[in-house]
Amino acid sequence: MSSSDYILNEDTVNSNPIEQFKAWFQDAIDADLPYHDAMNLSTVSDDGKPSGRIVLLRGVDEKGFVFYTNYHSRKAGQLEGNPNAALTFFWLGLERQVRVEGSVTKTTVEQSDEYFASRSRGSQIGAAASPQSFVIESREDLDKRVGELITELDGSSVPRPQHWGGYCLKPIRIEFWNNVPDRLHDRLLFTLQDDSSWKTERLAP
């Protein structure tokens, strides 16, 4: 099999990795893959200990990859101390993976307000009721808090909690991985240059 037979090669890949990502993301949507927007977010604590969790991608453009969370959560605390982070997407049905590395900044208040307003009322109540990542006494305590908020806000819109909002990860490295038989996988790495252009290199599988 020649390199021209591979799905991912230097001749056909988009020179802009954000646009290439969007194309693969759309492929995942078109393939009706479950949780096509799921990504592993890896962060590092002040003492150098890594942790990861699955979050959902809620936007991507030239500025970066956007997700939302509780600013009092463990992940947010780690990002406050060390804004460097990594994202990993894996679409099993397409046998593709994308790895993204960069640093995060908070989205604007307006962006957070807009996205919060687009969520279901149940999700809004949940975000306001849950002290994410903190120890709670019981499930019943959480359910009680949810019930209290439902009663308190009956007939009213749910205001976005000030401790809830978005992050945007601005990438400096994006790697596209495509499965190839005999473990001869295609790996193309894009690295951001000082002039804002992207350098493309092939990595050995």
WONORRA-V43914 format. One record per residue. N is the residue number from 1. RES is the residue in three letters. PHI is phi in whole degrees, -180 to 180 (* if undefined). Layout:
# WONORRA-V43914
n->N res->RES phi->PHI
n->N res->RES phi->PHI
This chain:
# WONORRA-V43914
n->1 res->MET phi->*
n->2 res->SER phi->-88
n->3 res->SER phi->-61
n->4 res->SER phi->-70
n->5 res->ASP phi->-83
n->6 res->TYR phi->-79
n->7 res->ILE phi->-69
n->8 res->LEU phi->-114
n->9 res->ASN phi->-149
n->10 res->GLU phi->-64
n->11 res->ASP phi->-78
n->12 res->THR phi->-113
n->13 res->VAL phi->-69
n->14 res->ASN phi->-70
n->15 res->SER phi->-68
n->16 res->ASN phi->-101
n->17 res->PRO phi->-65
n->18 res->ILE phi->-66
n->19 res->GLU phi->-67
n->20 res->GLN phi->-64
n->21 res->PHE phi->-61
n->22 res->LYS phi->-58
n->23 res->ALA phi->-65
n->24 res->TRP phi->-67
n->25 res->PHE phi->-63
n->26 res->GLN phi->-65
n->27 res->ASP phi->-59
n->28 res->ALA phi->-66
n->29 res->ILE phi->-65
n->30 res->ASP phi->-63
n->31 res->ALA phi->-80
n->32 res->ASP phi->57
n->33 res->LEU phi->-75
n->34 res->PRO phi->-67
n->35 res->TYR phi->52
n->36 res->HIS phi->-63
n->37 res->ASP phi->-97
n->38 res->ALA phi->-79
n->39 res->MET phi->-146
n->40 res->ASN phi->-83
n->41 res->LEU phi->-103
n->42 res->SER phi->-107
n->43 res->THR phi->-129
n->44 res->VAL phi->-133
n->45 res->SER phi->-77
n->46 res->ASP phi->-59
n->47 res->ASP phi->-96
n->48 res->GLY phi->83
n->49 res->LYS phi->-96
n->50 res->PRO phi->-82
n->51 res->SER phi->-149
n->52 res->GLY phi->-140
n->53 res->ARG phi->-161
n->54 res->ILE phi->-91
n->55 res->VAL phi->-128
n->56 res->LEU phi->-110
n->57 res->LEU phi->-71
n->58 res->ARG phi->-122
n->59 res->GLY phi->165
n->60 res->VAL phi->-151
n->61 res->ASP phi->-154
n->62 res->GLU phi->-63
n->63 res->LYS phi->-77
n->64 res->GLY phi->144
n->65 res->PHE phi->-107
n->66 res->VAL phi->-110
n->67 res->PHE phi->-143
n->68 res->TYR phi->-125
n->69 res->THR phi->-165
n->70 res->ASN phi->-84
n->71 res->TYR phi->-70
n->72 res->HIS phi->-99
n->73 res->SER phi->-75
n->74 res->ARG phi->-62
n->75 res->LYS phi->-61
n->76 res->ALA phi->-66
n->77 res->GLY phi->-63
n->78 res->GLN phi->-69
n->79 res->LEU phi->-68
n->80 res->GLU phi->-66
n->81 res->GLY phi->-81
n->82 res->ASN phi->-147
n->83 res->PRO phi->-73
n->84 res->ASN phi->-74
n->85 res->ALA phi->-152
n->86 res->ALA phi->-139
n->87 res->LEU phi->-121
n->88 res->THR phi->-134
n->89 res->PHE phi->-106
n->90 res->PHE phi->-138
n->91 res->TRP phi->-110
n->92 res->LEU phi->-59
n->93 res->GLY phi->-64
n->94 res->LEU phi->-106
n->95 res->GLU phi->56
n->96 res->ARG phi->-132
n->97 res->GLN phi->-141
n->98 res->VAL phi->-130
n->99 res->ARG phi->-116
n->100 res->VAL phi->-128
n->101 res->GLU phi->-127
n->102 res->GLY phi->177
n->103 res->SER phi->-131
n->104 res->VAL phi->-108
n->105 res->THR phi->-135
n->106 res->LYS phi->-73
n->107 res->THR phi->-72
n->108 res->THR phi->-72
n->109 res->VAL phi->-57
n->110 res->GLU phi->-63
n->111 res->GLN phi->-64
n->112 res->SER phi->-65
n->113 res->ASP phi->-62
n->114 res->GLU phi->-63
n->115 res->TYR phi->-69
n->116 res->PHE phi->-59
n->117 res->ALA phi->-66
n->118 res->SER phi->-83
n->119 res->ARG phi->-77
n->120 res->SER phi->-65
n->121 res->ARG phi->-61
n->122 res->GLY phi->-61
n->123 res->SER phi->-67
n->124 res->GLN phi->-64
n->125 res->ILE phi->-61
n->126 res->GLY phi->-61
n->127 res->ALA phi->-64
n->128 res->ALA phi->-75
n->129 res->ALA phi->-86
n->130 res->SER phi->-91
n->131 res->PRO phi->-83
n->132 res->GLN phi->-48
n->133 res->SER phi->79
n->134 res->PHE phi->-88
n->135 res->VAL phi->-69
n->136 res->ILE phi->-121
n->137 res->GLU phi->-67
n->138 res->SER phi->-166
n->139 res->ARG phi->-63
n->140 res->GLU phi->-61
n->141 res->ASP phi->-63
n->142 res->LEU phi->-66
n->143 res->ASP phi->-61
n->144 res->LYS phi->-64
n->145 res->ARG phi->-64
n->146 res->VAL phi->-62
n->147 res->GLY phi->-61
n->148 res->GLU phi->-63
n->149 res->LEU phi->-68
n->150 res->ILE phi->-59
n->151 res->THR phi->-68
n->152 res->GLU phi->-63
n->153 res->LEU phi->-102
n->154 res->ASP phi->-54
n->155 res->GLY phi->83
n->156 res->SER phi->-117
n->157 res->SER phi->-71
n->158 res->VAL phi->-92
n->159 res->PRO phi->-72
n->160 res->ARG phi->-67
n->161 res->PRO phi->-61
n->162 res->GLN phi->-64
n->163 res->HIS phi->-93
n->164 res->TRP phi->-126
n->165 res->GLY phi->-177
n->166 res->GLY phi->-109
n->167 res->TYR phi->-128
n->168 res->CYS phi->-123
n->169 res->LEU phi->-93
n->170 res->LYS phi->-87
n->171 res->PRO phi->-78
n->172 res->ILE phi->-119
n->173 res->ARG phi->-140
n->174 res->ILE phi->-135
n->175 res->GLU phi->-115
n->176 res->PHE phi->-105
n->177 res->TRP phi->-123
n->178 res->ASN phi->-130
n->179 res->ASN phi->-67
n->180 res->VAL phi->-134
n->181 res->PRO phi->-53
n->182 res->ASP phi->65
n->183 res->ARG phi->60
n->184 res->LEU phi->-96
n->185 res->HIS phi->-63
n->186 res->ASP phi->-84
n->187 res->ARG phi->-137
n->188 res->LEU phi->-116
n->189 res->LEU phi->-108
n->190 res->PHE phi->-107
n->191 res->THR phi->-122
n->192 res->LEU phi->-71
n->193 res->GLN phi->-99
n->194 res->ASP phi->-61
n->195 res->ASP phi->-93
n->196 res->SER phi->75
n->197 res->SER phi->-85
n->198 res->TRP phi->-115
n->199 res->LYS phi->-95
n->200 res->THR phi->-111
n->201 res->GLU phi->-139
n->202 res->ARG phi->-95
n->203 res->LEU phi->-105
n->204 res->ALA phi->-69
n->205 res->PRO phi->-72
